[in-house]
Amino acid sequence: MTDTETPSRPATAITHPECGQWWTGLSRSHCPACHKTFSVDSAADKHRKGAHGIDRHCVDPATVGLVPVDKPYGVLWQNPGSDQPYWFKNDEGATA
């Protein structure tokens, strides 16, 4: 085990220097204003409202349709998944 690795924190974890929060995955997005972590940039963009440079601010991710997922590093906000299984059939009976 390296100096940056603990049983719950892998050595490859990315850490935000200001708040100390960490996460894994290069596609993650961490908001520097509210310090919430999102699955992808598009999810993070949903929680930001207002005009850039004028009144841009964060809103509660749940109020814009994002769902929380518990991860080893805390809560990850993401877009909701489909209720349909990946193998569902379309109206013609063919596998989608």
Beta strands, then each sheet from edge to edge (+ up, - down):
strand 1: 14-15
strand 2: 22-23
strand 3: 29-30
strand 4: 37-38
strand 5: 48-49
strand 6: 57-58
strand 7: 67-71
strand 8: 74-78
sheet 1: 1+ 2-
sheet 2: 3+ 4- 8- 7+
sheet 3: 5+ 6-
end
